[in-house]
Amino acid sequence: MSKTPANPSAPDKRRSSVAEKSGSGDIAAFLNAARTIKPGSGGSGRIVLALDATMSRQPTWDMACNIQAQMFESVARSTSLNMQLVYFRGFGECRASRWARNGPELAGMMSRIDCRAGRTQIEKILKHALKEHNKAPISALVYIGDAMEENADAIGHAAGQLGVRGVPAFVFQEGREPGAETVFREVARLTRGGWFRFDPSAPQVLADLLKSIAVYATGGLKALEARGSQSDRKLLGQLKGGSNGR
């Protein structure tokens, strides 16, 4: 996998009206709470955020970028959390940024990504996360996508390797493609992570869940139990083997 940042020559994405509506109001709670995240006994956390940037996600990409970029910027303010952006698109293109705490830098990378036609590369994402974990432990993998066009057994094998090493995958599914949902739920089960519905009409739900994942990455289960917000309880239910989120 290429270890270069997002293509600087790609054109900036246009901000759609729905993206503008999901700005400060929908993200405010996350921005405020992320500043209060404190490291747990496990020390600093590392999260890989992986994105499907194929053409099928184009209709909601502007809105998703707006949410995700602000989350990057906010979470990166925590002195205890490092994040890496990974995305795939086009004909075999799969890129990973360097690890960073710099919010504006990560947001800038996202703003330069545009969707391009191509097949999914989920197995490659899982293998990349495993490779990064073998270099230095990562706390979680977060994946956002809407389709699955690969060998399900190969994806399951890669997910199982992450699970054995204690790296949970939190999968956010956009849309309701049943084949993708089956595989996404299995990835969550094999890694002891969680599956959630990514609803573009409810960005606050996504914001709250990602906030909880950040808390988990830096403080573990005890930190989630201590805070006890609605999204914390939902995440705990998944981590402790509860029903998959909807």
C-alpha positions as CSV (number, residue, x, y, z in Angstrom):
1,M,0.0,0.0,0.0
2,S,1.3,3.4,-0.9
3,K,2.3,5.5,2.1
4,T,1.8,8.8,0.3
5,P,-0.7,11.4,1.3
6,A,-3.8,12.1,-0.7
7,N,-3.2,13.3,-4.3
8,P,-2.5,17.1,-4.0
9,S,-3.4,17.7,-7.6
10,A,-6.9,16.4,-7.2
11,P,-9.5,19.1,-7.3
12,D,-11.2,20.3,-4.1
13,K,-14.6,18.8,-3.6
14,R,-17.6,21.1,-3.9
15,R,-19.5,21.6,-0.6
16,S,-23.2,20.6,-1.1
17,S,-26.0,22.3,0.6
18,V,-26.6,19.3,2.8
19,A,-22.9,19.3,3.8
20,E,-23.2,22.9,4.9
21,K,-26.3,22.1,7.0
22,S,-24.3,19.4,8.8
23,G,-21.6,21.8,9.9
24,S,-21.2,23.4,13.3
25,G,-24.7,22.5,14.7
26,D,-24.5,18.8,14.0
27,I,-20.9,18.4,15.0
28,A,-20.8,20.8,18.0
29,A,-21.3,18.1,20.7
30,F,-18.5,16.1,19.2
31,L,-16.1,19.0,18.9
32,N,-16.7,20.0,22.6
33,A,-16.5,16.5,24.0
34,A,-13.4,15.5,22.0
35,R,-11.4,18.2,23.8
36,T,-12.0,16.5,27.1
37,I,-10.8,13.0,26.1
38,K,-8.1,11.9,28.4
39,P,-5.7,8.9,28.0
40,G,-6.5,5.8,29.8
41,S,-4.2,3.3,31.5
42,G,-3.3,2.0,28.1
43,G,-1.6,5.2,27.1
44,S,-1.9,6.9,23.7
45,G,-4.4,5.5,21.1
46,R,-4.0,5.0,17.4
47,I,-7.0,4.7,15.0
48,V,-7.0,3.9,11.3
49,L,-9.9,5.5,9.5
50,A,-10.6,3.9,6.2
51,L,-12.9,5.2,3.5
52,D,-14.5,3.7,0.4
53,A,-14.0,6.5,-2.2
54,T,-15.5,4.6,-5.2
55,M,-18.1,6.3,-7.4
56,S,-21.1,4.8,-5.6
57,R,-20.5,7.0,-2.6
58,Q,-20.4,10.2,-4.7
59,P,-24.0,11.3,-3.8
60,T,-23.2,11.7,-0.1
61,W,-19.4,12.2,-0.3
62,D,-19.5,16.0,0.3
63,M,-21.6,15.6,3.4
64,A,-19.5,12.7,4.7
65,C,-16.3,14.6,4.1
66,N,-17.6,17.6,6.0
67,I,-18.4,15.4,9.0
68,Q,-15.3,13.3,8.9
69,A,-12.9,16.1,8.3
70,Q,-14.2,18.0,11.4
71,M,-14.0,14.9,13.4
72,F,-10.4,14.4,12.3
73,E,-9.6,18.0,13.3
74,S,-11.3,17.7,16.6
75,V,-10.0,14.3,17.7
76,A,-6.5,15.2,16.7
77,R,-6.4,17.9,19.3
78,S,-6.2,15.2,21.9
79,T,-2.6,14.7,22.9
80,S,-3.3,11.0,23.4
81,L,-4.7,10.1,19.9
82,N,-3.0,9.6,16.6
83,M,-5.0,9.0,13.4
84,Q,-4.2,7.7,9.9
85,L,-6.4,8.2,6.9
86,V,-6.7,5.3,4.4
87,Y,-8.8,5.3,1.2
88,F,-9.3,3.3,-2.0
89,R,-10.8,4.2,-5.3
90,G,-10.3,3.8,-9.1
91,F,-8.3,1.0,-10.6
92,G,-6.4,-0.5,-7.6
93,E,-5.6,2.8,-6.0
94,C,-5.2,2.5,-2.2
95,R,-3.4,5.1,-0.2
96,A,-2.5,5.8,3.4
97,S,-1.5,9.0,5.0
98,R,1.2,9.3,7.6
99,W,0.2,9.1,11.2
100,A,-0.7,12.5,12.5
101,R,-2.4,14.6,15.3
102,N,-2.6,17.6,13.1
103,G,-6.3,18.2,12.4
104,P,-6.0,20.8,9.6
105,E,-3.5,18.5,7.8
106,L,-5.8,15.5,7.9
107,A,-8.8,17.6,6.9
108,G,-6.8,19.0,4.0
109,M,-6.1,15.5,2.8
110,M,-9.8,14.6,2.9
111,S,-10.8,17.7,1.0
112,R,-8.5,16.7,-1.9
113,I,-10.1,13.2,-2.4
114,D,-12.7,12.8,-5.1
115,C,-14.6,9.6,-5.8
116,R,-13.5,7.5,-8.8
117,A,-15.1,4.4,-10.3
118,G,-13.6,1.2,-9.2
119,R,-14.1,-2.0,-7.1
120,T,-13.8,-2.3,-3.4
121,Q,-10.5,-3.1,-1.7
122,I,-11.7,-4.1,1.8
123,E,-9.3,-7.0,2.2
124,K,-6.4,-4.7,1.4
125,I,-7.6,-2.3,4.1
126,L,-7.7,-5.0,6.7
127,K,-4.2,-6.3,5.7
128,H,-2.9,-2.7,5.9
129,A,-4.3,-2.3,9.5
130,L,-2.7,-5.6,10.4
131,K,0.6,-4.5,9.0
132,E,0.4,-1.2,10.9
133,H,-0.5,-3.0,14.1
134,N,2.6,-5.3,13.8
135,K,4.7,-2.1,13.6
136,A,3.1,-0.5,16.6
137,P,-0.2,-1.4,18.2
138,I,-3.4,0.3,16.9
139,S,-6.5,0.7,19.1
140,A,-9.1,0.3,16.4
141,L,-10.0,0.3,12.7
142,V,-13.0,2.4,11.6
143,Y,-14.3,1.6,8.1
144,I,-17.0,3.6,6.2
145,G,-18.4,2.1,3.0
146,D,-21.4,0.9,1.1
147,A,-20.5,-2.1,-1.0
148,M,-18.5,-5.3,-1.1
149,E,-17.2,-6.7,-4.4
150,E,-14.6,-9.1,-3.2
151,N,-14.1,-12.7,-2.0
152,A,-16.0,-12.9,1.3
153,D,-13.8,-15.7,2.7
154,A,-10.6,-13.7,2.0
155,I,-12.1,-10.7,3.9
156,G,-13.1,-13.0,6.7
157,H,-9.6,-14.4,7.0
158,A,-8.0,-11.0,7.2
159,A,-10.6,-9.9,9.7
160,G,-9.9,-12.9,11.9
161,Q,-6.2,-12.1,11.9
162,L,-7.1,-8.7,13.3
163,G,-9.4,-10.2,15.9
164,V,-6.7,-12.6,17.1
165,R,-4.4,-9.6,17.7
166,G,-7.1,-7.7,19.6
167,V,-7.8,-5.0,17.0
168,P,-11.6,-4.3,16.8
169,A,-13.1,-3.0,13.5
170,F,-16.0,-0.6,13.7
171,V,-17.8,-0.8,10.3
172,F,-20.3,2.0,9.3
173,Q,-22.4,0.9,6.4
174,E,-24.0,3.5,4.1
175,G,-27.0,2.2,2.3
176,R,-28.7,-1.2,2.7
177,E,-27.0,-3.6,0.3
178,P,-27.7,-7.0,1.9
179,G,-24.5,-8.7,0.6
180,A,-22.3,-6.0,1.9
181,E,-24.2,-6.0,5.2
182,T,-23.6,-9.7,5.7
183,V,-19.9,-9.3,5.2
184,F,-19.6,-6.1,7.2
185,R,-21.4,-7.7,10.2
186,E,-19.0,-10.7,10.0
187,V,-16.0,-8.4,10.0
188,A,-17.3,-6.8,13.1
189,R,-17.9,-10.2,14.8
190,L,-14.6,-11.6,13.9
191,T,-12.7,-8.6,15.2
192,R,-15.0,-8.2,18.3
193,G,-15.8,-4.7,17.0
194,G,-19.2,-3.4,15.9
195,W,-21.4,-2.8,12.9
196,F,-23.5,0.4,12.5
197,R,-25.8,2.0,10.0
198,F,-24.3,5.2,8.5
199,D,-27.3,7.3,8.0
200,P,-26.5,10.5,6.1
201,S,-29.7,12.1,7.4
202,A,-28.5,11.7,11.0
203,P,-24.9,12.9,11.2
204,Q,-25.0,13.5,14.9
205,V,-25.4,9.7,15.5
206,L,-22.2,9.1,13.5
207,A,-20.5,11.9,15.4
208,D,-21.4,10.5,18.8
209,L,-20.4,7.0,17.9
210,L,-17.0,8.1,16.6
211,K,-16.5,10.1,19.7
212,S,-17.1,7.0,21.7
213,I,-14.7,5.0,19.6
214,A,-12.1,7.7,20.3
215,V,-12.8,7.4,24.1
216,Y,-12.4,3.6,23.8
217,A,-9.2,3.9,21.9
218,T,-7.6,6.0,24.6
219,G,-9.2,4.7,27.7
220,G,-10.7,1.2,27.0
221,L,-13.9,-0.3,28.3
222,K,-13.6,1.4,31.7
223,A,-13.6,4.9,30.1
224,L,-16.8,4.1,28.2
225,E,-18.4,2.7,31.3
226,A,-17.4,5.8,33.3
227,R,-18.8,8.3,30.8
228,G,-22.0,6.3,30.1
229,S,-23.4,8.4,27.3
230,Q,-26.0,6.9,25.0
231,S,-23.5,6.3,22.3
232,D,-21.0,4.8,24.8
233,R,-23.7,2.3,25.9
234,K,-24.4,1.4,22.3
235,L,-20.7,0.8,21.6
236,L,-20.4,-1.2,24.9
237,G,-23.3,-3.4,23.8
238,Q,-21.4,-4.2,20.6
239,L,-18.0,-4.8,22.3
240,K,-19.6,-7.1,24.9
241,G,-21.4,-9.1,22.2
242,G,-24.7,-7.4,22.1
243,S,-26.9,-7.0,19.0
244,N,-25.6,-5.2,16.0
245,G,-26.5,-1.5,15.8
246,R,-29.1,-0.1,13.4
